[in-house]
Amino acid sequence: MNVIKRIVSALIAGAIVFSVLYAGTRFGIQWIVGILILVAAYPAAVEYLQLMKRIDIPLAAMDFLIWVPILIFGYVIRDGIYGDVGLLSAVSYQVLRYLRSLPHKQGFLQAVAGVFGLLYIPWLLHFFYSIYISGPPDQPRVGATHALVVLLMVWGYDSGAYIVGSLFGRHKAFPRVSPKKTWEGVAGGFLLTIVGAALGATLSPVWRQFAFWEGFPHIIASSLLVGMAVQLGDVFESKLKRAADVKDSGTFLPGHGGALDRIDGLLFALPVFFFYYHYVLHFM
């Protein structure tokens, strides 16, 4: 029953994401992707606050959550020219908010947790929008394909790790942090990351020419990097949940746990994908 819930929830979520990306490209309303990001970021931020509370680092909820949409749309409005200003303002506010908190150790931990939470969730998620708008102005579908490729790579890793790990997993990869993770699952995840990248590449002539000819070694290399980032993000969030003594961060999707459980790998994968294809290859 849990597997059925996971499949149905994943299909519905995937359909919503694809529909938003298509609508943003088809009707020239790219800002709608900012709303999609906010829908993922806000519940994840709420779950982060709950985890911090369980770790005995309570944060002022409204003073934290108000910055989530400000940060996201700072990078959406006018192609992100206000993004870094919003980030600096958010970080400064979190520090000032707990500057007078006593005892000083608690105030320091609260300031660090507040700053980190905003960097961890809304700031890392903004890279999805940067990827989405990275296509040529006269070819907006290319940017949408960039976004789909990274999503399919992340979903490919998650699916491969889960399926292969469930069927063939024998050797524990991170027994103290995430006991269910196995090296067999990690290998399966890497394999399906490549499959996801190849599948995404079929959606655009630009990507097809790149991925199935001279650029295929880069597909392999980026799949390995993205796969490692997804695994790192998953293990980090597992560590966070262990510290808070909870199994799931929440109940955002049936069969999948919380919102943070769903995007933990994506958070780390987005900047890796963006850096590799934008700065290393100059492909985007």
C-alpha positions in Angstrom: 0.0 0.0 0.0 2.8 2.4 0.8 4.4 1.7 -2.6 1.2 2.5 -4.3 0.9 5.8 -2.4 4.4 6.7 -3.3 3.8 6.0 -7.0 0.5 7.9 -7.1 1.8 10.9 -5.2 4.9 11.0 -7.4 2.8 10.9 -10.6 0.5 13.7 -9.4 3.4 15.9 -8.2 5.3 15.3 -11.5 2.3 16.2 -13.5 1.9 19.4 -11.6 5.5 20.4 -12.0 5.5 19.6 -15.8 2.3 21.6 -16.2 3.7 24.6 -14.5 6.9 24.5 -16.5 4.9 24.1 -19.7 2.5 27.0 -18.9 5.3 29.3 -17.9 7.0 28.7 -21.3 3.9 28.5 -23.4 2.3 31.7 -22.2 5.4 33.7 -21.3 4.6 33.8 -17.6 7.9 32.4 -16.2 7.2 33.9 -12.8 4.7 31.1 -12.2 7.7 28.9 -11.6 8.5 31.1 -8.6 5.1 30.1 -7.2 6.0 26.5 -7.7 9.2 26.9 -5.9 7.4 28.7 -3.0 4.9 25.8 -2.7 7.8 23.5 -2.1 9.9 25.9 0.0 7.2 27.1 2.5 6.2 23.8 4.0 9.8 22.7 4.0 10.7 25.8 5.9 7.9 25.1 8.4 9.3 21.6 8.9 12.7 23.0 9.4 11.4 25.2 12.2 9.8 22.2 13.8 13.0 20.2 13.6 15.0 23.1 15.2 12.4 23.3 18.0 13.0 19.6 18.7 16.7 20.2 18.8 16.1 22.9 21.4 16.9 25.8 19.0 13.5 27.5 18.8 13.2 30.2 16.1 10.6 32.9 15.8 8.4 31.4 13.1 7.0 34.6 11.5 10.4 36.3 11.6 11.8 33.4 9.7 9.0 32.4 7.3 8.4 36.0 6.0 11.8 35.9 4.4 11.1 32.7 2.4 8.9 34.4 -0.3 11.1 37.5 -0.2 14.2 35.5 -1.0 12.5 33.4 -3.7 10.9 36.3 -5.6 13.9 38.5 -5.1 15.5 36.0 -7.6 12.4 35.9 -9.8 11.5 39.5 -10.2 13.4 41.3 -13.0 15.6 38.2 -13.5 16.9 38.3 -10.0 18.5 41.7 -9.8 17.2 42.1 -6.2 18.1 38.6 -5.1 21.4 39.2 -3.4 20.0 42.3 -1.7 17.2 40.2 -0.3 19.7 37.5 0.8 21.9 40.0 2.6 18.8 41.6 4.3 17.5 38.2 5.4 20.9 37.1 6.8 21.3 40.4 8.6 17.9 40.3 10.1 18.4 36.8 11.5 21.6 37.9 13.1 20.1 41.1 14.6 16.9 39.2 15.7 18.9 37.1 18.2 21.7 39.6 19.0 20.3 40.4 22.4 19.1 36.9 23.2 20.2 35.4 26.5 22.1 33.2 27.3 24.5 34.2 24.6 25.2 30.6 23.5 21.5 30.1 22.8 21.3 33.4 20.9 24.3 32.4 18.8 22.8 29.0 17.9 19.4 30.6 17.0 21.1 33.2 14.7 23.2 30.4 13.0 20.1 28.2 12.6 18.1 31.1 11.2 20.8 32.1 8.7 21.4 28.5 7.7 17.7 27.7 7.3 17.3 30.5 4.8 20.4 29.5 2.9 19.5 25.8 3.0 15.9 26.0 1.6 14.9 29.2 -0.3 18.3 30.2 -1.4 19.3 26.8 -2.7 15.9 26.4 -4.4 16.3 29.7 -6.3 18.8 27.9 -8.5 15.9 26.0 -10.1 14.6 29.3 -11.4 18.0 30.3 -12.6 18.2 27.0 -14.5 14.7 27.5 -15.9 15.4 30.9 -17.4 18.9 30.1 -18.7 17.7 29.3 -22.2 18.2 31.8 -25.1 15.5 34.6 -25.1 14.2 33.4 -28.4 14.1 29.8 -27.3 12.4 29.6 -23.9 11.8 25.9 -24.3 15.5 25.2 -24.0 15.5 26.7 -20.5 12.4 24.6 -19.6 14.3 21.5 -20.8 17.3 22.5 -18.6 14.9 22.4 -15.6 13.3 19.1 -16.7 16.7 17.5 -17.2 17.9 18.3 -13.6 14.5 17.1 -12.2 14.7 13.8 -14.1 18.3 13.3 -12.9 17.3 13.8 -9.3 14.2 11.7 -9.5 16.2 9.1 -11.4 18.7 8.9 -8.5 16.0 8.7 -5.9 14.1 6.0 -7.8 17.2 4.0 -8.6 18.5 4.1 -5.1 15.1 3.1 -3.7 14.3 0.3 -6.2 17.8 -1.3 -6.4 18.4 -0.8 -2.7 15.1 -2.5 -1.8 15.7 -5.4 -4.1 19.4 -6.0 -3.9 20.7 -3.9 -1.0 23.1 -5.9 1.3 25.9 -3.6 2.2 25.1 -0.6 4.4 26.4 2.7 3.2 25.7 5.0 6.1 24.5 2.8 9.0 24.7 5.4 11.7 22.8 8.1 9.9 20.6 6.3 7.4 20.5 2.5 8.0 18.4 1.7 4.9 20.9 3.2 2.5 23.1 0.6 0.8 26.0 0.7 -1.6 23.9 -1.3 -4.1 21.2 1.4 -3.9 23.8 4.1 -4.4 25.0 2.3 -7.6 21.4 2.0 -8.8 20.9 5.6 -8.2 23.9 6.7 -10.3 22.7 4.5 -13.1 19.2 5.9 -13.2 20.6 9.4 -12.9 22.3 8.9 -16.3 19.0 7.4 -17.6 17.1 10.4 -16.4 19.6 12.8 -18.0 19.3 10.9 -21.3 15.5 10.9 -21.1 15.4 14.6 -20.5 17.8 15.2 -23.4 15.3 13.8 -25.8 12.9 16.7 -25.1 15.0 19.3 -26.9 17.0 19.3 -30.2 19.7 21.3 -28.5 20.0 18.7 -25.7 19.8 15.8 -28.2 22.6 17.1 -30.2 24.7 17.6 -27.1 23.9 14.5 -25.1 24.1 11.8 -27.8 27.2 13.0 -29.6 30.2 14.9 -28.3 28.6 15.8 -25.0 27.9 12.3 -23.7 31.0 12.2 -21.5 29.6 15.3 -19.8 26.3 13.6 -19.3 28.2 10.8 -17.4 30.3 13.3 -15.4 27.4 15.6 -14.5 25.3 12.6 -13.6 28.0 11.4 -11.1 28.3 14.9 -9.6 24.5 15.4 -9.4 24.1 11.9 -8.0 26.7 12.6 -5.3 25.0 15.9 -4.5 21.6 14.1 -4.2 23.0 11.5 -1.8 24.8 14.2 0.2 21.6 16.2 0.6 19.7 13.0 1.6 22.3 12.0 4.2 22.5 15.6 5.6 18.7 15.7 6.1 18.8 12.2 7.7 21.4 13.6 10.1 19.1 16.5 10.9 16.2 14.2 11.5 18.4 12.0 13.7 19.3 15.0 15.8 15.6 15.8 16.1 14.7 12.2 16.8 12.1 11.9 14.1 11.6 9.5 11.2 10.1 12.0 8.7 10.3 15.7 8.5 6.5 15.9 8.0 3.6 14.5 6.0 3.6 16.6 2.9 3.0 13.8 0.4 1.4 10.4 1.2 4.0 7.7 1.2 6.9 10.2 0.8 7.1 12.0 4.2 7.5 15.7 4.5 8.3 18.4 2.0 11.9 18.5 3.2 12.1 14.8 2.7 11.1 15.3 -1.0 13.5 18.1 -1.8 16.5 17.3 0.3 18.5 15.8 -2.6 17.3 18.5 -5.0 18.5 21.3 -2.8 22.1 20.1 -3.1 21.8 19.0 -6.7 20.6 22.3 -8.2 23.7 24.5 -7.6 25.9 21.6 -8.8 24.0 21.2 -12.0 23.9 25.0 -12.6 27.6 25.4 -11.9 28.6 22.6 -14.2 26.5 23.5 -17.2 26.6 27.2 -16.8 30.1 28.0 -15.7 32.1 24.9 -16.7 30.5 24.1 -20.0 28.8 27.4 -20.8 26.0 25.3 -22.2 23.2 27.3 -20.5 
